[in-house]
Each structure stands twice: as structure tokens, then as C-alpha cells.
């Protein structure tokens, strides 16, 4: 098992999770974070730290697509090891649905 970041992170990109990760397995894209599954030690300390509930176990139903997104982009995006200020407009996107289709940026 590993943890993954899903579309709830898009346009919110709060980094409370990064601050508590003991192995620095978060990677930062233009408008979301991902977890590198091969580096995650399944400790789970990041999950309760996410204010938008964007971090889930990869065993939860529907997480397959997010496991692939996390795998792919953690190989491309830079590692993030410190908490940063969130986007100034993050609160207006907190409960929005279908953010992947609307806002995802590959950042390539």
C-alpha cells in the first residue's frame, strides 16, 4: 500500500502534508502535489494533515487513476520538502468537483 494525492489538491495545493512527511516523497506540479509511490513508506502521517482530504490510501475504490497520475508526475516534477504558502485563491476551489478535467496542468 501507498498513499496518493487526488484531484482535491488541484488549485488548492496546501502543503501541510509536506511538512510532516519523514521521507520527502512529495513532488510539486504547477497546481497540485503528488506522492512518489516507490518512496512512500505508508506511515500515514500526511493523510490527516491535508485540509482538503486529498490524500488517500491507494487501496480505496477509484484510486487506480490517481496512483498512475502520482507515479507519472513524481518522475517529472521536482521534489518539495518544505511547506509553502498556498495559492491566494485556494479557498474558492476547495469543494469544486471535476478539477482534474478543468484545471490539471502537466507542467512539462
C-alpha positions in Angstrom: 0.0 0.0 0.0 1.0 3.6 -0.6 -0.7 6.9 -0.3 -1.8 9.0 -3.3 -2.9 12.6 -3.9 -6.2 13.0 -5.8 -7.9 15.9 -7.6 -9.0 17.6 -4.4 -5.5 19.0 -4.3 -5.7 20.8 -7.7 -5.8 24.6 -7.3 -5.6 24.2 -3.5 -2.1 22.8 -3.2 -1.8 23.2 0.5 1.5 21.8 1.7 0.8 20.8 5.3 1.4 17.2 4.2 4.9 18.1 3.0 5.8 19.4 6.4 5.2 16.1 8.2 6.5 13.6 5.6 9.5 11.8 7.1 10.8 10.6 3.7 10.2 13.7 1.5 8.1 11.8 -1.1 6.0 14.7 -2.3 6.5 16.3 -5.7 5.2 19.7 -6.9 3.4 20.5 -10.1 2.0 23.8 -11.2 -1.3 23.4 -9.4 -1.1 20.2 -7.3 1.2 17.8 -5.4 1.8 14.1 -5.9 3.4 11.3 -3.9 6.1 9.1 -5.3 4.7 5.6 -4.5 8.1 4.0 -4.5 9.3 6.4 -1.8 6.2 6.5 0.4 6.7 4.3 3.5 3.0 4.1 4.2 3.3 5.8 7.5 0.1 7.7 7.0 1.1 10.9 8.8 0.3 13.0 5.8 -3.3 11.9 5.4 -4.8 13.7 8.4 -2.8 16.8 7.7 -4.5 17.5 4.4 -7.1 20.2 5.0 -9.0 19.2 1.8 -8.9 15.4 2.2 -6.9 14.9 -1.0 -4.6 12.2 0.4 -5.9 8.6 0.3 -4.6 5.1 0.5 -4.2 3.5 -2.9 -6.4 0.7 -1.8 -9.5 2.8 -1.8 -12.0 2.3 -4.6 -11.4 4.7 -7.5 -7.8 5.4 -6.6 -6.3 3.5 -9.6 -6.2 6.5 -11.9 -4.6 8.6 -9.1 -2.0 6.0 -8.5 -1.0 6.3 -12.2 -1.0 10.1 -12.0 1.1 10.1 -8.9 3.6 7.6 -10.4 3.9 9.5 -13.7 4.3 13.0 -12.4 6.5 12.2 -9.4 9.1 11.1 -12.0 8.8 14.5 -13.8 8.1 17.2 -11.2 10.6 18.5 -8.6 10.7 17.2 -5.1 9.2 19.5 -2.4 10.5 19.2 1.1 9.2 22.4 2.9 5.8 23.9 3.5 4.9 26.8 1.2 2.2 29.4 1.2 -0.9 28.2 -0.7 -2.3 29.9 -3.8 -4.1 33.1 -2.7 -7.4 31.9 -4.2 -7.3 28.3 -2.9 -10.4 28.5 -0.7 -12.7 29.1 -3.6 -11.7 25.7 -5.2 -11.9 23.6 -2.0 -15.2 21.9 -2.7 -15.3 22.1 -6.5 -15.9 18.9 -8.4 -14.1 17.6 -11.6 -11.0 19.7 -11.0 -8.8 17.3 -13.0 -10.7 17.8 -16.2 -11.0 21.6 -15.6 -7.6 22.7 -14.2 -4.9 20.0 -14.3 -1.6 21.2 -15.7 1.1 18.8 -16.7 3.8 21.4 -16.2 6.1 19.8 -18.8 
